Amino acid sequence: MSSNISKAEKREAAREQARQLREAQARRERRNRNLLITGVIVLIVVVAVAVFAIVRQGSKPAISAVKEVPANTQVKDGGISLGSSLTAGTANEGAPTIDVYLDYTCPYCAQFEKINADSINELVKAGDATVVYHPVAILDRTGNFSGFSGRAAAAAATVADKAPEAFNAFHTALYDMYTSSGATEGVASTEPDEQAIIDTAVKAGVPQDVANTVGDGTFTDWVGATTEQFRKDGFSGTPTVLINGKDFQNWSQPGALADAVKAAQ
C-alpha cells in the first residue's frame, strides 16, 4: 500500500486543522469576553462602593467628627433648643419650632434679636413654640475661629454645656456687648476680648467658675463643625429663620414671627 497521503486526505487534514484553529480562537474570544465582563462588573462594584462611601460620608453631620460636643446641643447641627423654662436642651413637645441660625457679629442678627426676642421668649414660656438657636461663625475671618464670631459661638456652647439655665440671657448679652463695643463686622481690633466675655457671662447669671472657661478652646472644633453644617444644609446668610422647617423672611416686621408661629400651631 502506498504511504503517500492523497489530496483528499490533505484537504481533510487542512480542514481539521482550520476547525481546531477556529475553535481555539473562539475559546480565546469567549475567555477574553468573560474577563472583560468580569472586569466591568468589578469596576462597577468598586465605583458603586466608592460612591456609596462618599454619599454616606457627605450625609453624616459634620459634628459627628468632633470629639468635644457640648451637652444640651443637637448632634445633627449644633442647635440649642429652649422650652418653657428657657433652659438649653429643653423643648415644648408638639409645639411649632423656630430655628434661628445666627452669627453674633452679624448686624442683621442683632436686629432680629432686638425685634423678635421678647416675642420668642413669650411664645416659648407659654409653651406655644420651641426655639432652637444655631450659633455659627460664618463672619469669622481669622481662619481658626479666634475672632469674636468664633469665640462668642464657643462661649455660647460652653454656657449651654455647663450652665444651661443661663444660656438665653447670655445669648442676648453677647449681641449687646458686641454692638455696644463699637466693633463692626470684620474689624477684629475693636472686638471685645476674653475678659469682656467672661464678665458678660457672669452678669448674665453664669457661675464664675463656668465663665472662666468660656475661652479655653474646648468647643472651637464644634464651632467649625456647626459652621460647616450650616453650609452643607444649603444656607448662606444669617439670620436664617425657619418655622417648622419652612423659610421665614418677614422677621423684620414686628409681630410677624409671632403671627406665623400661631398660624403653624
TIFI-232556 format. One line per 8 residues: number of its first residue (from 1); their letters; for each residue x, y, z of C-alpha. Coordinates in steps of 0.05 Angstrom, whole numbers. Last residue first. Layout:
<fidos>
NUM	a	X,Y,Z | ...
</fidos>
This chain:
<fidos>
265	qaakvada	-1000,1513,1310 | -967,1539,1247 | -1012,1601,1243 | -992,1618,1315 | -919,1614,1294 | -931,1659,1234 | -967,1710,1277 | -910,1710,1327
257	lagpqswn	-860,1720,1271 | -899,1777,1241 | -905,1816,1306 | -854,1868,1289 | -836,1864,1214 | -761,1849,1207 | -775,1774,1211 | -811,1772,1144
249	qfdkgnil	-762,1720,1116 | -789,1654,1144 | -762,1592,1109 | -801,1529,1126 | -773,1477,1173 | -827,1484,1225 | -814,1558,1225 | -745,1573,1196
241	vtptgsfg	-701,1634,1205 | -634,1646,1172 | -601,1705,1205 | -552,1700,1175 | -530,1682,1105 | -510,1621,1064 | -554,1561,1079 | -552,1498,1038
233	dkrfqett	-550,1447,1094 | -477,1434,1079 | -465,1509,1091 | -494,1508,1161 | -460,1441,1173 | -392,1474,1161 | -409,1529,1211 | -434,1479,1262
225	agvwdtft	-370,1438,1251 | -322,1497,1259 | -359,1517,1323 | -351,1446,1349 | -277,1449,1334 | -272,1511,1377 | -311,1478,1434 | -256,1467,1485
217	gdgvtnav	-219,1530,1466 | -208,1555,1537 | -246,1619,1525 | -311,1604,1561 | -275,1571,1618 | -275,1628,1669 | -350,1636,1658 | -361,1566,1686
209	dqpvgakv	-322,1581,1750 | -357,1648,1756 | -427,1619,1752 | -466,1644,1691 | -522,1692,1711 | -520,1741,1653 | -473,1787,1692 | -425,1729,1699
201	atdiiaqe	-426,1716,1624 | -414,1790,1609 | -353,1790,1654 | -325,1728,1619 | -338,1757,1550 | -303,1822,1570 | -245,1782,1597 | -239,1746,1530
193	dpetsavg	-233,1810,1490 | -289,1850,1458 | -275,1867,1385 | -243,1933,1366 | -180,1905,1333 | -221,1850,1299 | -255,1895,1249 | -292,1844,1205
185	etagssty	-363,1867,1221 | -362,1930,1263 | -339,1938,1334 | -366,1996,1374 | -365,1955,1438 | -440,1968,1448 | -457,1924,1387 | -414,1867,1411
177	mdylathf	-435,1871,1484 | -509,1873,1467 | -506,1814,1419 | -469,1771,1470 | -519,1793,1524 | -577,1762,1487 | -544,1693,1485 | -522,1702,1557
169	anfaepak	-594,1711,1579 | -617,1651,1540 | -559,1607,1563 | -566,1619,1638 | -606,1556,1653 | -559,1515,1611 | -498,1530,1656 | -446,1477,1638
161	davtaaaa	-460,1455,1566 | -504,1512,1542 | -455,1560,1575 | -396,1528,1540 | -432,1528,1473 | -448,1602,1479 | -374,1614,1493 | -355,1575,1431
153	aargsfgs	-404,1617,1390 | -375,1681,1421 | -304,1659,1407 | -319,1643,1334 | -351,1710,1318 | -305,1747,1365 | -245,1725,1324 | -205,1663,1343
145	fngtrdli	-245,1619,1296 | -182,1589,1265 | -182,1621,1196 | -186,1691,1225 | -244,1712,1180 | -300,1698,1229 | -363,1720,1193 | -390,1650,1182
137	avphyvvt	-384,1634,1256 | -446,1594,1272 | -492,1593,1332 | -556,1553,1318 | -613,1574,1365 | -673,1528,1370 | -737,1559,1395 | -795,1515,1417
129	adgakvle	-864,1545,1410 | -931,1555,1444 | -908,1530,1512 | -924,1597,1544 | -850,1607,1561 | -833,1593,1487 | -883,1643,1459 | -865,1697,1509
121	nisdanik	-790,1687,1497 | -799,1689,1422 | -840,1753,1426 | -788,1786,1470 | -730,1765,1425 | -764,1787,1360 | -745,1859,1342 | -680,1866,1381
113	efqacypc	-657,1795,1365 | -671,1803,1291 | -634,1869,1291 | -574,1835,1324 | -578,1781,1272 | -577,1835,1218 | -514,1864,1249 | -479,1796,1245
105	tydlyvdi	-424,1792,1298 | -461,1740,1340 | -473,1697,1279 | -542,1665,1275 | -584,1608,1250 | -653,1613,1283 | -699,1553,1282 | -770,1565,1308
97	tpagenat	-805,1500,1323 | -881,1494,1328 | -906,1460,1392 | -915,1385,1399 | -865,1378,1455 | -841,1444,1484 | -766,1434,1486 | -707,1432,1533
89	gatlssgl	-632,1429,1518 | -616,1499,1540 | -663,1525,1593 | -717,1576,1574 | -762,1541,1624 | -817,1535,1571 | -771,1501,1521 | -705,1523,1492
81	siggdkvq	-666,1485,1439 | -592,1494,1423 | -577,1472,1352 | -509,1440,1339 | -528,1411,1271 | -543,1336,1277 | -517,1327,1348 | -566,1375,1379
73	tnapvekv	-539,1414,1438 | -554,1404,1512 | -484,1379,1526 | -427,1409,1487 | -391,1365,1437 | -317,1353,1447 | -290,1300,1399 | -319,1328,1334
65	asiapksg	-326,1281,1275 | -401,1271,1284 | -408,1347,1285 | -403,1350,1210 | -467,1310,1207 | -460,1249,1163 | -493,1255,1094 | -427,1270,1060
57	qrviafva	-395,1208,1089 | -452,1165,1065 | -451,1197,997 | -376,1187,991 | -379,1116,1017 | -436,1099,970 | -398,1130,911 | -337,1089,928
49	vavvvilv	-378,1025,936 | -412,1038,869 | -346,1053,835 | -316,988,862 | -378,948,842 | -379,978,772 | -304,963,764 | -315,891,786
41	ivgtilln	-372,884,737 | -330,914,681 | -272,868,697 | -318,807,698 | -347,827,631 | -277,837,603 | -253,771,630 | -314,736,601
33	rnrrerra	-302,768,534 | -229,749,536 | -247,677,553 | -300,675,499 | -252,704,448 | -198,655,468 | -247,597,463 | -270,621,394
25	qaerlqra	-197,626,371 | -184,555,395 | -247,531,360 | -226,566,295 | -156,537,299 | -185,467,310 | -230,475,251 | -173,500,208
17	qeraaerk	-132,440,228 | -190,394,211 | -200,427,144 | -126,421,128 | -127,347,147 | -188,336,102 | -154,372,45 | -92,330,55
9	eaksinss	-134,267,57 | -168,285,-8 | -101,300,-40 | -77,232,-21 | -25,219,30 | 33,176,5 | 45,113,43 | 26,68,-17
1	m	0,0,0
</fidos>
